[in-house]
Amino acid sequence: MRVHSDPRLVLTDTPRLSRLTRLWRLLPHGLTLLLLVLLWVASDIAVPASLSLWTSRLQGFVTVFLGIFIEALPFLLAGVLMSSCIHLYVSEERIRSLSPRNPGLAALVGSLLGFAFPVCECGSIPATRRLLAKGASLPTGIAFALAAPVINPIVLISTYVAFASWEMVAWRFGLTILFAVIVGVIVGTPPRRAMVLADRVCQIPGGDDTRNYLEQGDLPGEQPVAVSPVRRVLGHASTEFFEMSRYLVIGAMLAAALQTLVPQQGLLALGNGLIVSVVVMMALAVVLSICSTVDSFVALSFVNTFTPGAILAFLVFGPMIDIKSALLLTTTFRRHTVAIMVVVCFLLTLLAGVMINFYF
């Protein structure tokens, strides 16, 4: 058994980060703290009438940003903890054995994994990243990343509680599975995995180097000591958490800016047609970036205004693709791959929503 000489390598299993890399990872958190401090200072200062509008918008921006960030943070933490457990204690052989070779079957298995890993979009992407790094097939990982935010008991129960209709739950469940399988097959069958996965995923070390449960002592000649499994998981999760959270911060800022600056009344006024209403609700899902565990109650408020196809489009497309999840996807997949996933999901959801409006 090989013993690492640096305890930090045992805990994180990642190369030592340069100072510039550490600063880049902490930059969004520092900007967020600075913004909050400036808002707190400005709230105690008499603001001229000409600047009151901008001050209220700034306060609204911070309120929306904190709402999105605080709502998503626990799920991101759950996702990185799950990712660390997979990385440290699940072998590559086990992952490959559970991943079928047939692309369609592999995508179907990945889309149903949400029942085993009940996380929203902020937690599913770190878990997807680790599954792919451990050898899971591309269709399995892609389908899991897209379907897991909906295909878990918490979201399905909340959908029923909001609409009091198992039919709405069945439509949401079926369309999500269908779209995830289609996108998984289309995007997940390239000649080489490196064409789809980001470089950072391809460079993640495998499971053989992570089986070490010993830590070298600080003094020369000191015997290695056992490392607690909880300490190993937390040490690895902390590294991945700071790497993923900066994308969450940036995505939450963009979503808050769109909600604050884009007039929502004008957006909602366009949602009267059978086709336009679907597009508007999909755009609203991207702008709001609501967690899938609570988006059913938001969609319920639009039932009397928008068509059934538009409501379903909001419930299906939002958890798959919104601002923060699109940025988080770039940590696992190449940007052109994420763009293809966004376009295919958009077209499939638009087609399904329009067909539901015309025929049901």
C-alpha atoms as a printed R data frame, in Angstrom:
    type eleno elety resid chain resno       x      y       z
1   ATOM     1    CA   MET     A     1   0.000  0.000   0.000
2   ATOM     2    CA   ARG     A     2   1.464  3.316  -1.046
3   ATOM     3    CA   VAL     A     3   1.650  6.048   1.605
4   ATOM     4    CA   HIS     A     4   1.460  9.697   0.611
5   ATOM     5    CA   SER     A     5   4.105 11.922   2.126
6   ATOM     6    CA   ASP     A     6   1.799 14.943   2.108
7   ATOM     7    CA   PRO     A     7  -1.316 14.594   4.280
8   ATOM     8    CA   ARG     A     8  -3.230 17.001   2.065
9   ATOM     9    CA   LEU     A     9  -2.894 14.643  -0.845
10  ATOM    10    CA   VAL     A    10  -4.490 11.922   1.241
11  ATOM    11    CA   LEU     A    11  -7.444 14.092   2.126
12  ATOM    12    CA   THR     A    12  -8.148 15.685  -1.230
13  ATOM    13    CA   ASP     A    13  -6.485 13.429  -3.788
14  ATOM    14    CA   THR     A    14  -5.848 16.491  -5.955
15  ATOM    15    CA   PRO     A    15  -2.640 18.269  -6.963
16  ATOM    16    CA   ARG     A    16  -1.523 21.200  -4.873
17  ATOM    17    CA   LEU     A    17  -3.207 24.318  -6.160
18  ATOM    18    CA   SER     A    18  -1.279 27.366  -7.197
19  ATOM    19    CA   ARG     A    19  -1.899 30.657  -5.436
20  ATOM    20    CA   LEU     A    20  -3.577 32.180  -8.502
21  ATOM    21    CA   THR     A    21  -5.930 29.214  -8.788
22  ATOM    22    CA   ARG     A    22  -6.940 29.579  -5.148
23  ATOM    23    CA   LEU     A    23  -7.571 33.293  -5.624
24  ATOM    24    CA   TRP     A    24  -9.706 32.600  -8.707
25  ATOM    25    CA   ARG     A    25 -11.798 30.089  -6.799
26  ATOM    26    CA   LEU     A    26 -12.420 32.550  -3.968
27  ATOM    27    CA   LEU     A    27 -13.045 35.575  -6.231
28  ATOM    28    CA   PRO     A    28 -16.861 35.177  -6.584
29  ATOM    29    CA   HIS     A    29 -17.220 34.759  -2.825
30  ATOM    30    CA   GLY     A    30 -15.174 37.895  -2.233
31  ATOM    31    CA   LEU     A    31 -17.228 39.874  -4.755
32  ATOM    32    CA   THR     A    32 -20.437 38.685  -3.137
33  ATOM    33    CA   LEU     A    33 -19.228 39.723   0.321
34  ATOM    34    CA   LEU     A    34 -18.132 43.116  -1.029
35  ATOM    35    CA   LEU     A    35 -21.535 43.643  -2.630
36  ATOM    36    CA   LEU     A    36 -23.336 42.844   0.614
37  ATOM    37    CA   VAL     A    37 -21.088 45.194   2.584
38  ATOM    38    CA   LEU     A    38 -21.696 48.032   0.101
39  ATOM    39    CA   LEU     A    39 -25.454 47.481   0.314
40  ATOM    40    CA   TRP     A    40 -25.324 47.486   4.113
41  ATOM    41    CA   VAL     A    41 -23.360 50.754   4.111
42  ATOM    42    CA   ALA     A    42 -25.686 52.327   1.540
43  ATOM    43    CA   SER     A    43 -28.779 51.430   3.565
44  ATOM    44    CA   ASP     A    44 -27.661 53.777   6.367
45  ATOM    45    CA   ILE     A    45 -26.895 56.721   4.091
46  ATOM    46    CA   ALA     A    46 -29.428 59.265   2.899
47  ATOM    47    CA   VAL     A    47 -29.781 58.603  -0.820
48  ATOM    48    CA   PRO     A    48 -30.862 61.375  -3.233
49  ATOM    49    CA   ALA     A    49 -34.188 60.887  -4.991
50  ATOM    50    CA   SER     A    50 -32.435 60.494  -8.342
51  ATOM    51    CA   LEU     A    51 -30.524 57.479  -7.001
52  ATOM    52    CA   SER     A    52 -33.324 55.895  -4.989
53  ATOM    53    CA   LEU     A    53 -34.477 53.816  -7.981
54  ATOM    54    CA   TRP     A    54 -31.014 52.321  -8.442
55  ATOM    55    CA   THR     A    55 -30.706 51.702  -4.711
56  ATOM    56    CA   SER     A    56 -34.017 49.832  -4.656
57  ATOM    57    CA   ARG     A    57 -32.910 47.787  -7.668
58  ATOM    58    CA   LEU     A    58 -29.637 46.989  -5.950
59  ATOM    59    CA   GLN     A    59 -31.494 45.882  -2.840
60  ATOM    60    CA   GLY     A    60 -33.808 43.778  -4.989
61  ATOM    61    CA   PHE     A    61 -30.820 42.258  -6.760
62  ATOM    62    CA   VAL     A    62 -29.174 41.271  -3.482
63  ATOM    63    CA   THR     A    63 -32.444 39.877  -2.114
64  ATOM    64    CA   VAL     A    64 -33.037 37.725  -5.197
65  ATOM    65    CA   PHE     A    65 -29.405 36.642  -5.335
66  ATOM    66    CA   LEU     A    66 -29.396 35.561  -1.693
67  ATOM    67    CA   GLY     A    67 -32.682 33.729  -2.198
68  ATOM    68    CA   ILE     A    68 -31.297 31.728  -5.121
69  ATOM    69    CA   PHE     A    69 -27.893 31.135  -3.539
70  ATOM    70    CA   ILE     A    70 -29.159 30.102  -0.096
71  ATOM    71    CA   GLU     A    71 -31.813 27.858  -1.650
72  ATOM    72    CA   ALA     A    72 -29.277 26.075  -3.854
73  ATOM    73    CA   LEU     A    73 -26.355 25.896  -1.419
74  ATOM    74    CA   PRO     A    74 -27.560 22.899   0.659
75  ATOM    75    CA   PHE     A    75 -28.176 20.878  -2.485
76  ATOM    76    CA   LEU     A    76 -24.743 21.719  -3.860
77  ATOM    77    CA   LEU     A    77 -23.238 20.622  -0.547
78  ATOM    78    CA   ALA     A    78 -25.206 17.360  -0.674
79  ATOM    79    CA   GLY     A    79 -24.001 16.833  -4.224
80  ATOM    80    CA   VAL     A    80 -20.303 17.277  -3.442
81  ATOM    81    CA   LEU     A    81 -20.586 15.012  -0.388
82  ATOM    82    CA   MET     A    82 -22.170 12.344  -2.566
83  ATOM    83    CA   SER     A    83 -19.512 12.954  -5.210
84  ATOM    84    CA   SER     A    84 -16.751 12.488  -2.635
85  ATOM    85    CA   CYS     A    85 -18.271  9.224  -1.381
86  ATOM    86    CA   ILE     A    86 -18.443  7.925  -4.944
87  ATOM    87    CA   HIS     A    87 -14.873  9.009  -5.612
88  ATOM    88    CA   LEU     A    88 -13.374  7.521  -2.456
89  ATOM    89    CA   TYR     A    89 -15.357  4.349  -1.894
90  ATOM    90    CA   VAL     A    90 -16.855  3.189  -5.210
91  ATOM    91    CA   SER     A    91 -14.479  1.400  -7.563
92  ATOM    92    CA   GLU     A    92 -14.288  1.999 -11.296
93  ATOM    93    CA   GLU     A    93 -15.100 -1.666 -11.881
94  ATOM    94    CA   ARG     A    94 -18.359 -1.296  -9.949
95  ATOM    95    CA   ILE     A    95 -19.354  1.817 -11.915
96  ATOM    96    CA   ARG     A    96 -18.614  0.162 -15.259
97  ATOM    97    CA   SER     A    97 -20.502 -2.984 -14.292
98  ATOM    98    CA   LEU     A    98 -23.618 -0.929 -13.510
99  ATOM    99    CA   SER     A    99 -23.420  1.026 -16.777
100 ATOM   100    CA   PRO     A   100 -24.937 -0.878 -19.759
101 ATOM   101    CA   ARG     A   101 -23.106 -0.832 -23.069
102 ATOM   102    CA   ASN     A   102 -26.211 -0.111 -25.145
103 ATOM   103    CA   PRO     A   103 -26.506  3.715 -25.355
104 ATOM   104    CA   GLY     A   104 -30.293  3.770 -25.057
105 ATOM   105    CA   LEU     A   105 -30.366  1.399 -22.105
106 ATOM   106    CA   ALA     A   106 -27.454  3.244 -20.463
107 ATOM   107    CA   ALA     A   107 -29.303  6.569 -20.808
108 ATOM   108    CA   LEU     A   108 -32.462  5.012 -19.361
109 ATOM   109    CA   VAL     A   109 -30.514  3.688 -16.357
110 ATOM   110    CA   GLY     A   110 -28.899  7.104 -15.841
111 ATOM   111    CA   SER     A   111 -32.237  8.907 -15.998
112 ATOM   112    CA   LEU     A   112 -33.634  6.624 -13.270
113 ATOM   113    CA   LEU     A   113 -30.639  7.010 -10.934
114 ATOM   114    CA   GLY     A   114 -32.337 10.041  -9.409
115 ATOM   115    CA   PHE     A   115 -34.360  7.687  -7.235
116 ATOM   116    CA   ALA     A   116 -31.100  6.474  -5.672
117 ATOM   117    CA   PHE     A   117 -29.515  9.957  -5.496
118 ATOM   118    CA   PRO     A   118 -32.313 12.442  -4.614
119 ATOM   119    CA   VAL     A   119 -30.613 15.751  -5.470
120 ATOM   120    CA   CYS     A   120 -31.609 18.817  -7.462
121 ATOM   121    CA   GLU     A   121 -29.675 20.325 -10.367
122 ATOM   122    CA   CYS     A   122 -27.015 21.847  -8.112
123 ATOM   123    CA   GLY     A   123 -26.263 18.468  -6.558
124 ATOM   124    CA   SER     A   124 -26.681 16.223  -9.591
125 ATOM   125    CA   ILE     A   125 -23.890 17.821 -11.604
126 ATOM   126    CA   PRO     A   126 -21.079 17.187  -9.059
127 ATOM   127    CA   ALA     A   127 -22.306 13.600  -8.761
128 ATOM   128    CA   THR     A   128 -22.384 13.305 -12.560
129 ATOM   129    CA   ARG     A   129 -18.861 14.609 -12.786
130 ATOM   130    CA   ARG     A   130 -17.614 11.956 -10.381
131 ATOM   131    CA   LEU     A   131 -19.569  9.128 -12.019
132 ATOM   132    CA   LEU     A   132 -18.084  9.980 -15.416
133 ATOM   133    CA   ALA     A   133 -14.590 10.292 -13.966
134 ATOM   134    CA   LYS     A   134 -14.974  6.835 -12.428
135 ATOM   135    CA   GLY     A   135 -15.846  5.258 -15.780
136 ATOM   136    CA   ALA     A   136 -19.632  5.551 -16.212
137 ATOM   137    CA   SER     A   137 -20.740  5.699 -19.843
138 ATOM   138    CA   LEU     A   138 -21.489  9.105 -21.353
139 ATOM   139    CA   PRO     A   139 -25.223  8.421 -21.959
140 ATOM   140    CA   THR     A   140 -25.591  7.386 -18.315
141 ATOM   141    CA   GLY     A   141 -23.911 10.534 -17.001
142 ATOM   142    CA   ILE     A   142 -25.689 12.931 -19.343
143 ATOM   143    CA   ALA     A   143 -29.115 11.433 -18.693
144 ATOM   144    CA   PHE     A   144 -28.501 11.480 -14.940
145 ATOM   145    CA   ALA     A   145 -27.439 15.139 -14.985
146 ATOM   146    CA   LEU     A   146 -30.601 16.151 -16.859
147 ATOM   147    CA   ALA     A   147 -33.174 13.881 -15.214
148 ATOM   148    CA   ALA     A   148 -32.043 13.679 -11.580
149 ATOM   149    CA   PRO     A   149 -33.440 17.134 -10.616
150 ATOM   150    CA   VAL     A   150 -36.953 15.825 -11.400
151 ATOM   151    CA   ILE     A   151 -36.698 12.053 -11.044
152 ATOM   152    CA   ASN     A   152 -36.483 11.888  -7.288
153 ATOM   153    CA   PRO     A   153 -39.204 11.297  -4.692
154 ATOM   154    CA   ILE     A   154 -39.031 14.785  -3.170
155 ATOM   155    CA   VAL     A   155 -39.759 16.608  -6.434
156 ATOM   156    CA   LEU     A   156 -42.456 14.186  -7.560
157 ATOM   157    CA   ILE     A   157 -44.281 14.459  -4.231
158 ATOM   158    CA   SER     A   158 -44.038 18.262  -4.259
159 ATOM   159    CA   THR     A   159 -45.504 18.270  -7.789
160 ATOM   160    CA   TYR     A   160 -48.485 16.244  -6.603
161 ATOM   161    CA   VAL     A   161 -48.969 18.435  -3.533
162 ATOM   162    CA   ALA     A   162 -48.954 21.585  -5.687
163 ATOM   163    CA   PHE     A   163 -51.315 20.394  -8.448
164 ATOM   164    CA   ALA     A   164 -53.216 17.623  -6.601
165 ATOM   165    CA   SER     A   165 -53.025 15.598  -9.808
166 ATOM   166    CA   TRP     A   166 -51.137 12.406 -10.521
167 ATOM   167    CA   GLU     A   167 -51.643 13.138 -14.208
168 ATOM   168    CA   MET     A   168 -49.396 16.202 -13.952
169 ATOM   169    CA   VAL     A   169 -46.809 14.100 -12.089
170 ATOM   170    CA   ALA     A   170 -46.957 11.431 -14.809
171 ATOM   171    CA   TRP     A   171 -46.539 13.988 -17.598
172 ATOM   172    CA   ARG     A   172 -43.578 15.612 -15.878
173 ATOM   173    CA   PHE     A   173 -41.971 12.252 -15.078
174 ATOM   174    CA   GLY     A   174 -42.487 10.822 -18.563
175 ATOM   175    CA   LEU     A   175 -41.304 13.864 -20.512
176 ATOM   176    CA   THR     A   176 -38.211 14.254 -18.336
177 ATOM   177    CA   ILE     A   177 -37.232 10.598 -18.808
178 ATOM   178    CA   LEU     A   178 -37.882 10.798 -22.557
179 ATOM   179    CA   PHE     A   179 -35.858 13.973 -23.084
180 ATOM   180    CA   ALA     A   180 -32.976 12.793 -20.906
181 ATOM   181    CA   VAL     A   181 -32.716  9.513 -22.818
182 ATOM   182    CA   ILE     A   182 -32.846 11.265 -26.207
183 ATOM   183    CA   VAL     A   183 -30.198 13.832 -25.273
184 ATOM   184    CA   GLY     A   184 -28.046 11.153 -23.632
185 ATOM   185    CA   VAL     A   185 -28.071  9.066 -26.815
186 ATOM   186    CA   ILE     A   186 -27.516 12.016 -29.160
187 ATOM   187    CA   VAL     A   187 -24.730 13.708 -27.207
188 ATOM   188    CA   GLY     A   188 -23.264 10.635 -25.525
189 ATOM   189    CA   THR     A   189 -22.156  8.650 -28.576
190 ATOM   190    CA   PRO     A   190 -19.023 10.422 -29.885
191 ATOM   191    CA   PRO     A   191 -15.929  8.551 -31.146
192 ATOM   192    CA   ARG     A   192 -13.944  9.637 -28.055
193 ATOM   193    CA   ARG     A   193 -14.982 10.640 -24.523
194 ATOM   194    CA   ALA     A   194 -12.541 13.566 -24.603
195 ATOM   195    CA   MET     A   195 -14.703 15.218 -27.260
196 ATOM   196    CA   VAL     A   196 -17.542 15.574 -24.724
197 ATOM   197    CA   LEU     A   197 -15.932 15.795 -21.290
198 ATOM   198    CA   ALA     A   198 -14.095 18.840 -19.998
199 ATOM   199    CA   ASP     A   199 -10.349 18.560 -19.516
200 ATOM   200    CA   ARG     A   200 -10.656 18.770 -15.731
201 ATOM   201    CA   VAL     A   201 -12.863 15.663 -15.727
202 ATOM   202    CA   CYS     A   202 -10.492 13.700 -17.947
203 ATOM   203    CA   GLN     A   203  -7.611 14.564 -15.581
204 ATOM   204    CA   ILE     A   204  -9.371 13.474 -12.368
205 ATOM   205    CA   PRO     A   205  -7.429 10.520 -10.998
206 ATOM   206    CA   GLY     A   206  -9.117  7.132 -10.821
207 ATOM   207    CA   GLY     A   207 -10.041  5.046  -7.858
208 ATOM   208    CA   ASP     A   208  -6.798  3.119  -7.388
209 ATOM   209    CA   ASP     A   209  -4.965  6.042  -5.793
210 ATOM   210    CA   THR     A   210  -7.868  6.840  -3.479
211 ATOM   211    CA   ARG     A   211  -7.920  3.561  -1.529
212 ATOM   212    CA   ASN     A   212  -5.215  4.733   0.869
213 ATOM   213    CA   TYR     A   213  -6.487  5.019   4.442
214 ATOM   214    CA   LEU     A   214  -3.094  6.014   5.952
215 ATOM   215    CA   GLU     A   215  -1.582  9.406   6.600
216 ATOM   216    CA   GLN     A   216   2.136  9.982   7.013
217 ATOM   217    CA   GLY     A   217   3.168 11.529  10.342
218 ATOM   218    CA   ASP     A   218   4.739 14.963  10.567
219 ATOM   219    CA   LEU     A   219   7.969 13.833  12.277
220 ATOM   220    CA   PRO     A   220  10.702 11.854  10.487
221 ATOM   221    CA   GLY     A   221  10.297  8.139  11.056
222 ATOM   222    CA   GLU     A   222   6.846  8.498  12.591
223 ATOM   223    CA   GLN     A   223   4.484  5.642  11.780
224 ATOM   224    CA   PRO     A   224   1.520  6.358   9.507
225 ATOM   225    CA   VAL     A   225  -1.818  6.707  11.251
226 ATOM   226    CA   ALA     A   226  -5.298  5.770  10.073
227 ATOM   227    CA   VAL     A   227  -7.393  8.528   8.500
228 ATOM   228    CA   SER     A   228 -11.051  8.725   9.502
229 ATOM   229    CA   PRO     A   229 -13.435  8.033   6.595
230 ATOM   230    CA   VAL     A   230 -15.471 11.093   7.581
231 ATOM   231    CA   ARG     A   231 -12.340 13.247   7.499
232 ATOM   232    CA   ARG     A   232 -11.418 11.917   4.064
233 ATOM   233    CA   VAL     A   233 -14.874 12.654   2.686
234 ATOM   234    CA   LEU     A   234 -14.999 16.156   4.177
235 ATOM   235    CA   GLY     A   235 -11.477 16.966   2.996
236 ATOM   236    CA   HIS     A   236 -12.224 15.917  -0.567
237 ATOM   237    CA   ALA     A   237 -15.673 17.542  -0.544
238 ATOM   238    CA   SER     A   238 -14.275 20.898   0.624
239 ATOM   239    CA   THR     A   239 -11.961 21.096  -2.396
240 ATOM   240    CA   GLU     A   240 -14.720 20.227  -4.840
241 ATOM   241    CA   PHE     A   241 -17.217 22.499  -3.076
242 ATOM   242    CA   PHE     A   242 -15.101 25.626  -3.608
243 ATOM   243    CA   GLU     A   243 -14.469 24.638  -7.208
244 ATOM   244    CA   MET     A   244 -18.165 24.210  -7.979
245 ATOM   245    CA   SER     A   245 -19.557 27.023  -5.823
246 ATOM   246    CA   ARG     A   246 -17.981 29.804  -7.863
247 ATOM   247    CA   TYR     A   247 -20.158 28.768 -10.814
248 ATOM   248    CA   LEU     A   248 -23.183 28.775  -8.538
249 ATOM   249    CA   VAL     A   249 -22.345 32.311  -7.391
250 ATOM   250    CA   ILE     A   250 -21.931 33.573 -10.965
251 ATOM   251    CA   GLY     A   251 -25.125 31.845 -12.103
252 ATOM   252    CA   ALA     A   252 -27.121 33.206  -9.178
253 ATOM   253    CA   MET     A   253 -25.823 36.718  -9.920
254 ATOM   254    CA   LEU     A   254 -26.867 36.477 -13.573
255 ATOM   255    CA   ALA     A   255 -30.312 35.137 -12.651
256 ATOM   256    CA   ALA     A   256 -30.774 37.893 -10.057
257 ATOM   257    CA   ALA     A   257 -29.710 40.545 -12.567
258 ATOM   258    CA   LEU     A   258 -32.213 39.293 -15.144
259 ATOM   259    CA   GLN     A   259 -35.021 39.164 -12.598
260 ATOM   260    CA   THR     A   260 -34.204 42.664 -11.380
261 ATOM   261    CA   LEU     A   261 -33.563 44.408 -14.717
262 ATOM   262    CA   VAL     A   262 -35.898 42.608 -17.150
263 ATOM   263    CA   PRO     A   263 -39.535 43.753 -16.760
264 ATOM   264    CA   GLN     A   264 -41.497 40.598 -15.883
265 ATOM   265    CA   GLN     A   265 -44.858 42.156 -16.829
266 ATOM   266    CA   GLY     A   266 -43.767 42.519 -20.430
267 ATOM   267    CA   LEU     A   267 -42.539 38.954 -20.482
268 ATOM   268    CA   LEU     A   268 -45.793 37.584 -19.074
269 ATOM   269    CA   ALA     A   269 -47.907 39.658 -21.490
270 ATOM   270    CA   LEU     A   270 -46.568 37.589 -24.375
271 ATOM   271    CA   GLY     A   271 -47.845 34.293 -22.986
272 ATOM   272    CA   ASN     A   272 -51.274 34.096 -24.616
273 ATOM   273    CA   GLY     A   273 -50.652 32.003 -27.742
274 ATOM   274    CA   LEU     A   274 -50.360 28.243 -28.003
275 ATOM   275    CA   ILE     A   275 -46.740 28.535 -29.164
276 ATOM   276    CA   VAL     A   276 -45.625 31.826 -27.656
277 ATOM   277    CA   SER     A   277 -46.806 30.826 -24.188
278 ATOM   278    CA   VAL     A   278 -44.495 27.784 -24.220
279 ATOM   279    CA   VAL     A   279 -41.499 29.892 -25.231
280 ATOM   280    CA   VAL     A   280 -42.286 32.503 -22.583
281 ATOM   281    CA   MET     A   281 -42.577 29.958 -19.761
282 ATOM   282    CA   MET     A   282 -39.336 28.276 -20.833
283 ATOM   283    CA   ALA     A   283 -37.601 31.659 -20.822
284 ATOM   284    CA   LEU     A   284 -39.120 32.393 -17.426
285 ATOM   285    CA   ALA     A   285 -37.805 29.092 -16.070
286 ATOM   286    CA   VAL     A   286 -34.292 30.003 -17.221
287 ATOM   287    CA   VAL     A   287 -34.504 33.505 -15.764
288 ATOM   288    CA   LEU     A   288 -35.939 32.509 -12.392
289 ATOM   289    CA   SER     A   289 -33.554 29.533 -11.899
290 ATOM   290    CA   ILE     A   290 -35.758 28.064  -9.173
291 ATOM   291    CA   CYS     A   291 -34.795 24.836  -7.446
292 ATOM   292    CA   SER     A   292 -36.781 21.852  -8.714
293 ATOM   293    CA   THR     A   293 -38.025 21.052  -5.209
294 ATOM   294    CA   VAL     A   294 -40.167 24.221  -5.113
295 ATOM   295    CA   ASP     A   295 -40.773 25.148  -8.763
296 ATOM   296    CA   SER     A   296 -44.139 23.343  -8.811
297 ATOM   297    CA   PHE     A   297 -45.637 25.916  -6.437
298 ATOM   298    CA   VAL     A   298 -44.354 28.753  -8.632
299 ATOM   299    CA   ALA     A   299 -45.793 27.107 -11.752
300 ATOM   300    CA   LEU     A   300 -49.128 26.733  -9.964
301 ATOM   301    CA   SER     A   301 -49.497 30.530  -9.854
302 ATOM   302    CA   PHE     A   302 -49.489 30.626 -13.677
303 ATOM   303    CA   VAL     A   303 -52.119 27.916 -14.241
304 ATOM   304    CA   ASN     A   304 -54.942 30.374 -14.909
305 ATOM   305    CA   THR     A   305 -52.785 32.515 -17.205
306 ATOM   306    CA   PHE     A   306 -50.810 30.080 -19.342
307 ATOM   307    CA   THR     A   307 -51.669 26.957 -21.324
308 ATOM   308    CA   PRO     A   308 -51.076 23.438 -19.937
309 ATOM   309    CA   GLY     A   309 -48.240 22.863 -22.407
310 ATOM   310    CA   ALA     A   310 -46.500 26.007 -21.182
311 ATOM   311    CA   ILE     A   311 -46.817 24.910 -17.533
312 ATOM   312    CA   LEU     A   312 -45.312 21.519 -18.343
313 ATOM   313    CA   ALA     A   313 -42.533 23.177 -20.325
314 ATOM   314    CA   PHE     A   314 -41.700 25.257 -17.260
315 ATOM   315    CA   LEU     A   315 -41.617 22.153 -15.033
316 ATOM   316    CA   VAL     A   316 -39.518 20.063 -17.436
317 ATOM   317    CA   PHE     A   317 -37.114 22.538 -19.038
318 ATOM   318    CA   GLY     A   318 -36.320 24.608 -15.933
319 ATOM   319    CA   PRO     A   319 -34.716 21.824 -13.855
320 ATOM   320    CA   MET     A   320 -32.737 20.630 -16.887
321 ATOM   321    CA   ILE     A   321 -31.471 23.971 -18.136
322 ATOM   322    CA   ASP     A   322 -31.343 27.246 -16.229
323 ATOM   323    CA   ILE     A   323 -28.606 29.811 -15.758
324 ATOM   324    CA   LYS     A   324 -26.842 28.274 -12.789
325 ATOM   325    CA   SER     A   325 -27.117 24.676 -14.011
326 ATOM   326    CA   ALA     A   326 -25.799 25.620 -17.460
327 ATOM   327    CA   LEU     A   327 -22.720 27.143 -15.839
328 ATOM   328    CA   LEU     A   328 -22.307 24.131 -13.558
329 ATOM   329    CA   LEU     A   329 -22.516 21.822 -16.581
330 ATOM   330    CA   THR     A   330 -19.409 23.494 -18.015
331 ATOM   331    CA   THR     A   331 -17.430 22.051 -15.079
332 ATOM   332    CA   THR     A   332 -18.146 18.562 -16.439
333 ATOM   333    CA   PHE     A   333 -18.707 18.907 -20.182
334 ATOM   334    CA   ARG     A   334 -17.088 20.972 -22.898
335 ATOM   335    CA   ARG     A   335 -18.838 24.208 -23.777
336 ATOM   336    CA   HIS     A   336 -19.923 23.088 -27.231
337 ATOM   337    CA   THR     A   337 -21.375 19.940 -25.632
338 ATOM   338    CA   VAL     A   338 -23.351 22.051 -23.151
339 ATOM   339    CA   ALA     A   339 -24.582 24.218 -26.046
340 ATOM   340    CA   ILE     A   340 -25.822 21.127 -27.901
341 ATOM   341    CA   MET     A   341 -27.552 19.845 -24.766
342 ATOM   342    CA   VAL     A   342 -29.277 23.217 -24.274
343 ATOM   343    CA   VAL     A   343 -30.468 23.415 -27.895
344 ATOM   344    CA   VAL     A   344 -31.748 19.821 -28.016
345 ATOM   345    CA   CYS     A   345 -33.544 20.177 -24.663
346 ATOM   346    CA   PHE     A   346 -35.086 23.453 -25.842
347 ATOM   347    CA   LEU     A   347 -36.355 21.996 -29.123
348 ATOM   348    CA   LEU     A   348 -37.745 18.844 -27.498
349 ATOM   349    CA   THR     A   349 -39.520 20.793 -24.767
350 ATOM   350    CA   LEU     A   350 -40.919 23.331 -27.231
351 ATOM   351    CA   LEU     A   351 -42.222 20.571 -29.498
352 ATOM   352    CA   ALA     A   352 -43.819 18.687 -26.592
353 ATOM   353    CA   GLY     A   353 -45.422 21.835 -25.140
354 ATOM   354    CA   VAL     A   354 -46.902 22.894 -28.465
355 ATOM   355    CA   MET     A   355 -48.240 19.398 -29.185
356 ATOM   356    CA   ILE     A   356 -49.864 19.265 -25.751
357 ATOM   357    CA   ASN     A   357 -51.533 22.620 -26.374
358 ATOM   358    CA   PHE     A   358 -52.876 21.559 -29.786
359 ATOM   359    CA   TYR     A   359 -53.977 17.996 -29.063
360 ATOM   360    CA   PHE     A   360 -54.758 17.881 -25.330
